[in-house]
């Protein structure tokens, strides 16, 4: 939020969060990740986002169930 407020106060046009943060003089780094990640820009992007979200929820539940069967006790 700080970055967006700063560029708005200076009436600077940016295309994304990275551009805004760079205008603050902050360092931006790229973090490699195996997950499918995308930007929701248009209404047509929502069905894909919903699909990916549901898949990740299902995978999270499967991982949790697998760890529950291991006999390990958390806590």
Helices and strands as residue ranges (DSSP letters): H 2-9, H 17-23, G 43-45, H 46-68
